[in-house]
Amino acid sequence: MMRLLGVTQLARKNIPCLTDNFAKRSLWLVIIGYWLLLLVWAIFSFSQTDPNLTLINQPLFINFQNMIWSWGGDRTRLVWIYAGIILSGFVCYGLIYQKLKQLNLSWEMISKRWGWKKLVLGYLLFCLPLFFSYNALSHDVFNYIFNAKMVVVYGANPHVRVALDFAFDNWTRFMHNTHTPAPYAYGWTALSLLPYVLGFGKFFSTWLMFRLMAFGSILLLAYSWWRYAKIADIKLKFHELVLVLLNPLVLIEVISNQHNDLWMMAPAILGLVLIASSQKNKWPMVGGWLLFGLSISIKYASLLLLPFYFWVIIASSLDKLLEKRLPQFITRWFMKQHQIISLTLKLMPLPVSIMMFLPLLLPRAQQFHPWYLLWVMVWIPLLPLMDEGNTHRGLWQVIAKTKLFQAIVGLRNWWIGLIIIFSLTSMLRYAPWLLSGGFSQSVLEQQKFITWSAVGISLVWWIISRFSKQTNLRKLT
């Protein structure tokens, strides 16, 4: 009997270890499954290769391309496979998030354990299938490439001239929107020159350089999160970083389709960081405004952040004023415990995220492209949260106990859920286009319905969660 009790006690002690090992193994299995799914996407993506484009002029690749074209000729089958890939991707993504949330790891713990070089390499290996995928859902990168070519080769201004002015160039055969000038500001055109030059004027190598540049925008975003969290005294949660970095919309729209929206958002976040750290030196303030100018010069949407830049400046000025006016012993305590700039940076990401979503509600923008959600999603890891994993002190600790702040946390959780559901429906909105092969009025209406069904789905999800909570409370009582 004593032996049995001893074995039972030993088993109880080892249960957490066993469950942790099981959780880690199952996590790795899901990650591998997700990686294989990205590989399937990479193969699937070549079903949308433009017939006028030959990426690699080798018999083996040409045979592969012809096989994928013939296989993708059945549009109904194509749509079912696409929907299966997207839905399976979101299932893997959700499972990874849930398992990491259970482990409750902070970014600090992960970075100390692995080091940033290993983390970057691991993320690169995870995304590797996308590096060799085709930009199946967008032709924008072809315009980026040709606009750079217009500057370097033809000495033309792509903001004045159009691609059709150079119709003799073979690259115009597979481009879309050849009749319009560059839609972005001069900053993006200037940045585009770098991957074009590194591609040595060859289409395939330039195309890969733009993809590498897209991956670089994700790394720059991660760096901007780290800098922001450091100055705002926020403990980044690893599972909330994953909520953005492993989202299928982010992976496909940024790396596979090579959109430039993170090159707009990352400098904007870094600009806020520099301005917030400019209390004792004017040069960070100058650098912050230069980064904001760079962000605007890539896409004008970042102009919406201007009020928040002024908010940060006012908070920083108040800190300076208090430091001058209050007695020194009070100032030291106040600046250590209650810095207004830190409180501002903690509370700001939620209204910023909502603000960046508002333009998508305009009648003209209700057909918004899926990658516009990146403007909103980049703020998720920085949204205010009060839990045992974060260290809060001084006035922030008082604020965190108020009912208003608890309501903000509730809004935060609902907002994250809504945006994630929007990312799913936004990826599924491509299905009517894949089925029809064009953008007729009926296709546009179907896309609009699929995209905005996220509101109804999130409402049903909220009702179910509230009902389940009430049921659990009744069982406990």
LINPE-V102498 format. One record per residue. N is the residue number from 1. D_CENTER is the distance of its C-alpha to the mean C-alpha in Angstrom with 1 decimal. Layout:
n=N d_center=D_CENTER
n=N d_center=D_CENTER
This chain:
n=1 d_center=57.4
n=2 d_center=56.4
n=3 d_center=54.8
n=4 d_center=52.8
n=5 d_center=51.7
n=6 d_center=50.7
n=7 d_center=48.6
n=8 d_center=47.0
n=9 d_center=46.1
n=10 d_center=44.8
n=11 d_center=42.6
n=12 d_center=41.2
n=13 d_center=40.4
n=14 d_center=38.6
n=15 d_center=36.7
n=16 d_center=33.7
n=17 d_center=33.6
n=18 d_center=34.0
n=19 d_center=31.2
n=20 d_center=28.9
n=21 d_center=29.8
n=22 d_center=29.4
n=23 d_center=25.9
n=24 d_center=24.9
n=25 d_center=26.5
n=26 d_center=25.0
n=27 d_center=21.5
n=28 d_center=22.2
n=29 d_center=23.6
n=30 d_center=20.5
n=31 d_center=18.3
n=32 d_center=21.0
n=33 d_center=21.0
n=34 d_center=17.3
n=35 d_center=17.9
n=36 d_center=20.9
n=37 d_center=19.0
n=38 d_center=16.7
n=39 d_center=20.1
n=40 d_center=21.5
n=41 d_center=18.7
n=42 d_center=19.5
n=43 d_center=23.1
n=44 d_center=22.5
n=45 d_center=20.6
n=46 d_center=23.9
n=47 d_center=25.5
n=48 d_center=24.0
n=49 d_center=25.2
n=50 d_center=27.2
n=51 d_center=30.9
n=52 d_center=31.6
n=53 d_center=29.3
n=54 d_center=30.5
n=55 d_center=27.8
n=56 d_center=30.4
n=57 d_center=34.0
n=58 d_center=35.2
n=59 d_center=37.2
n=60 d_center=35.1
n=61 d_center=31.8
n=62 d_center=33.7
n=63 d_center=35.1
n=64 d_center=31.8
n=65 d_center=30.3
n=66 d_center=33.4
n=67 d_center=33.2
n=68 d_center=29.6
n=69 d_center=30.7
n=70 d_center=33.7
n=71 d_center=31.8
n=72 d_center=29.2
n=73 d_center=32.1
n=74 d_center=32.2
n=75 d_center=29.5
n=76 d_center=30.0
n=77 d_center=29.4
n=78 d_center=26.4
n=79 d_center=24.8
n=80 d_center=25.7
n=81 d_center=24.2
n=82 d_center=20.9
n=83 d_center=20.8
n=84 d_center=21.8
n=85 d_center=19.1
n=86 d_center=16.3
n=87 d_center=18.1
n=88 d_center=18.8
n=89 d_center=15.3
n=90 d_center=14.3
n=91 d_center=17.5
n=92 d_center=16.8
n=93 d_center=13.3
n=94 d_center=15.2
n=95 d_center=18.1
n=96 d_center=16.2
n=97 d_center=14.7
n=98 d_center=18.2
n=99 d_center=20.0
n=100 d_center=18.0
n=101 d_center=18.5
n=102 d_center=22.2
n=103 d_center=22.3
n=104 d_center=20.8
n=105 d_center=19.9
n=106 d_center=18.8
n=107 d_center=16.9
n=108 d_center=20.3
n=109 d_center=22.1
n=110 d_center=19.8
n=111 d_center=19.9
n=112 d_center=23.6
n=113 d_center=24.3
n=114 d_center=22.5
n=115 d_center=21.9
n=116 d_center=18.8
n=117 d_center=20.4
n=118 d_center=20.6
n=119 d_center=17.1
n=120 d_center=15.8
n=121 d_center=18.4
n=122 d_center=17.6
n=123 d_center=13.9
n=124 d_center=15.4
n=125 d_center=18.0
n=126 d_center=15.7
n=127 d_center=13.8
n=128 d_center=17.3
n=129 d_center=18.1
n=130 d_center=15.4
n=131 d_center=17.0
n=132 d_center=20.1
n=133 d_center=18.8
n=134 d_center=19.7
n=135 d_center=17.4
n=136 d_center=18.9
n=137 d_center=17.2
n=138 d_center=17.3
n=139 d_center=19.9
n=140 d_center=18.2
n=141 d_center=18.2
n=142 d_center=21.9
n=143 d_center=22.3
n=144 d_center=20.4
n=145 d_center=22.8
n=146 d_center=25.9
n=147 d_center=25.4
n=148 d_center=25.4
n=149 d_center=28.5
n=150 d_center=30.2
n=151 d_center=30.0
n=152 d_center=31.0
n=153 d_center=33.5
n=154 d_center=34.9
n=155 d_center=34.6
n=156 d_center=33.3
n=157 d_center=31.0
n=158 d_center=28.2
n=159 d_center=27.9
n=160 d_center=31.6
n=161 d_center=32.3
n=162 d_center=30.8
n=163 d_center=30.4
n=164 d_center=33.5
n=165 d_center=35.6
n=166 d_center=35.1
n=167 d_center=35.7
n=168 d_center=37.8
n=169 d_center=34.7
n=170 d_center=33.8
n=171 d_center=30.0
n=172 d_center=30.4
n=173 d_center=31.5
n=174 d_center=28.1
n=175 d_center=26.2
n=176 d_center=25.5
n=177 d_center=26.0
n=178 d_center=28.6
n=179 d_center=30.5
n=180 d_center=28.1
n=181 d_center=27.4
n=182 d_center=24.0
n=183 d_center=21.9
n=184 d_center=20.0
n=185 d_center=21.7
n=186 d_center=23.5
n=187 d_center=20.9
n=188 d_center=18.8
n=189 d_center=22.1
n=190 d_center=23.1
n=191 d_center=20.1
n=192 d_center=20.6
n=193 d_center=24.1
n=194 d_center=23.0
n=195 d_center=21.7
n=196 d_center=24.5
n=197 d_center=27.1
n=198 d_center=25.8
n=199 d_center=26.2
n=200 d_center=29.8
n=201 d_center=30.0
n=202 d_center=29.6
n=203 d_center=27.2
n=204 d_center=25.9
n=205 d_center=25.4
n=206 d_center=23.7
n=207 d_center=21.4
n=208 d_center=20.4
n=209 d_center=20.1
n=210 d_center=17.5
n=211 d_center=15.5
n=212 d_center=16.1
n=213 d_center=15.0
n=214 d_center=11.6
n=215 d_center=11.3
n=216 d_center=12.6
n=217 d_center=9.9
n=218 d_center=7.5
n=219 d_center=10.8
n=220 d_center=11.4
n=221 d_center=8.4
n=222 d_center=9.7
n=223 d_center=13.1
n=224 d_center=12.5
n=225 d_center=11.6
n=226 d_center=14.8
n=227 d_center=16.8
n=228 d_center=15.9
n=229 d_center=16.7
n=230 d_center=19.9
n=231 d_center=21.3
n=232 d_center=20.5
n=233 d_center=21.9
n=234 d_center=19.0
n=235 d_center=18.9
n=236 d_center=15.5
n=237 d_center=15.4
n=238 d_center=14.3
n=239 d_center=13.6
n=240 d_center=11.2
n=241 d_center=9.2
n=242 d_center=9.5
n=243 d_center=8.5
n=244 d_center=4.7
n=245 d_center=5.9
n=246 d_center=8.3
n=247 d_center=7.2
n=248 d_center=9.4
n=249 d_center=7.8
n=250 d_center=4.8
n=251 d_center=8.0
n=252 d_center=10.3
n=253 d_center=9.2
n=254 d_center=8.0
n=255 d_center=10.7
n=256 d_center=13.3
n=257 d_center=13.4
n=258 d_center=12.6
n=259 d_center=11.2
n=260 d_center=11.4
n=261 d_center=9.1
n=262 d_center=7.4
n=263 d_center=11.1
n=264 d_center=11.9
n=265 d_center=9.7
n=266 d_center=10.3
n=267 d_center=14.0
n=268 d_center=14.2
n=269 d_center=13.1
n=270 d_center=15.5
n=271 d_center=18.1
n=272 d_center=18.2
n=273 d_center=18.8
n=274 d_center=21.6
n=275 d_center=23.3
n=276 d_center=23.3
n=277 d_center=25.0
n=278 d_center=27.6
n=279 d_center=30.3
n=280 d_center=32.7
n=281 d_center=31.8
n=282 d_center=31.2
n=283 d_center=29.4
n=284 d_center=26.0
n=285 d_center=26.3
n=286 d_center=27.0
n=287 d_center=24.1
n=288 d_center=21.8
n=289 d_center=23.1
n=290 d_center=22.9
n=291 d_center=19.2
n=292 d_center=18.8
n=293 d_center=21.1
n=294 d_center=19.1
n=295 d_center=16.0
n=296 d_center=18.4
n=297 d_center=20.0
n=298 d_center=16.9
n=299 d_center=16.1
n=300 d_center=18.4
n=301 d_center=15.9
n=302 d_center=15.4
n=303 d_center=19.1
n=304 d_center=18.2
n=305 d_center=17.4
n=306 d_center=21.0
n=307 d_center=22.6
n=308 d_center=20.3
n=309 d_center=21.4
n=310 d_center=24.9
n=311 d_center=24.4
n=312 d_center=23.5
n=313 d_center=26.5
n=314 d_center=28.8
n=315 d_center=27.7
n=316 d_center=28.4
n=317 d_center=31.7
n=318 d_center=32.8
n=319 d_center=32.3
n=320 d_center=34.5
n=321 d_center=37.1
n=322 d_center=37.4
n=323 d_center=37.8
n=324 d_center=40.6
n=325 d_center=42.4
n=326 d_center=42.3
n=327 d_center=44.7
n=328 d_center=43.4
n=329 d_center=43.5
n=330 d_center=41.6
n=331 d_center=39.1
n=332 d_center=38.3
n=333 d_center=37.8
n=334 d_center=35.7
n=335 d_center=33.5
n=336 d_center=32.9
n=337 d_center=32.4
n=338 d_center=31.3
n=339 d_center=29.4
n=340 d_center=28.3
n=341 d_center=25.4
n=342 d_center=24.0
n=343 d_center=24.4
n=344 d_center=22.8
n=345 d_center=19.6
n=346 d_center=19.6
n=347 d_center=20.1
n=348 d_center=18.2
n=349 d_center=14.4
n=350 d_center=15.5
n=351 d_center=17.5
n=352 d_center=15.0
n=353 d_center=12.3
n=354 d_center=15.2
n=355 d_center=16.4
n=356 d_center=13.4
n=357 d_center=13.9
n=358 d_center=17.6
n=359 d_center=17.9
n=360 d_center=16.7
n=361 d_center=19.9
n=362 d_center=22.2
n=363 d_center=24.5
n=364 d_center=23.6
n=365 d_center=19.8
n=366 d_center=20.2
n=367 d_center=19.7
n=368 d_center=16.2
n=369 d_center=14.2
n=370 d_center=11.3
n=371 d_center=8.9
n=372 d_center=10.1
n=373 d_center=8.1
n=374 d_center=5.1
n=375 d_center=7.9
n=376 d_center=8.3
n=377 d_center=5.5
n=378 d_center=5.1
n=379 d_center=8.7
n=380 d_center=8.9
n=381 d_center=10.2
n=382 d_center=12.6
n=383 d_center=14.1
n=384 d_center=17.9
n=385 d_center=19.4
n=386 d_center=23.0
n=387 d_center=24.0
n=388 d_center=26.1
n=389 d_center=23.4
n=390 d_center=23.0
n=391 d_center=25.8
n=392 d_center=26.8
n=393 d_center=30.0
n=394 d_center=32.2
n=395 d_center=31.4
n=396 d_center=27.9
n=397 d_center=29.7
n=398 d_center=31.9
n=399 d_center=29.1
n=400 d_center=27.3
n=401 d_center=30.5
n=402 d_center=30.9
n=403 d_center=30.5
n=404 d_center=28.4
n=405 d_center=25.8
n=406 d_center=26.0
n=407 d_center=25.4
n=408 d_center=22.3
n=409 d_center=21.0
n=410 d_center=22.0
n=411 d_center=20.1
n=412 d_center=17.0
n=413 d_center=17.3
n=414 d_center=18.0
n=415 d_center=15.2
n=416 d_center=12.5
n=417 d_center=14.6
n=418 d_center=14.8
n=419 d_center=11.1
n=420 d_center=10.7
n=421 d_center=13.9
n=422 d_center=12.9
n=423 d_center=10.1
n=424 d_center=13.2
n=425 d_center=15.6
n=426 d_center=13.7
n=427 d_center=13.7
n=428 d_center=17.3
n=429 d_center=18.3
n=430 d_center=18.7
n=431 d_center=21.7
n=432 d_center=24.3
n=433 d_center=23.7
n=434 d_center=24.0
n=435 d_center=27.2
n=436 d_center=28.8
n=437 d_center=27.7
n=438 d_center=27.6
n=439 d_center=26.5
n=440 d_center=29.6
n=441 d_center=29.8
n=442 d_center=29.8
n=443 d_center=26.6
n=444 d_center=24.9
n=445 d_center=26.3
n=446 d_center=25.2
n=447 d_center=21.6
n=448 d_center=21.8
n=449 d_center=23.3
n=450 d_center=20.8
n=451 d_center=17.8
n=452 d_center=19.6
n=453 d_center=21.0
n=454 d_center=18.0
n=455 d_center=20.2
n=456 d_center=23.1
n=457 d_center=21.4
n=458 d_center=20.0
n=459 d_center=23.5
n=460 d_center=25.2
n=461 d_center=23.0
n=462 d_center=23.8
n=463 d_center=27.5
n=464 d_center=27.7
n=465 d_center=26.1
n=466 d_center=28.6
n=467 d_center=31.4
n=468 d_center=30.7
n=469 d_center=30.7
n=470 d_center=33.9
n=471 d_center=35.4
n=472 d_center=34.7
n=473 d_center=36.2
n=474 d_center=39.3
n=475 d_center=39.7
n=476 d_center=39.6
n=477 d_center=42.1
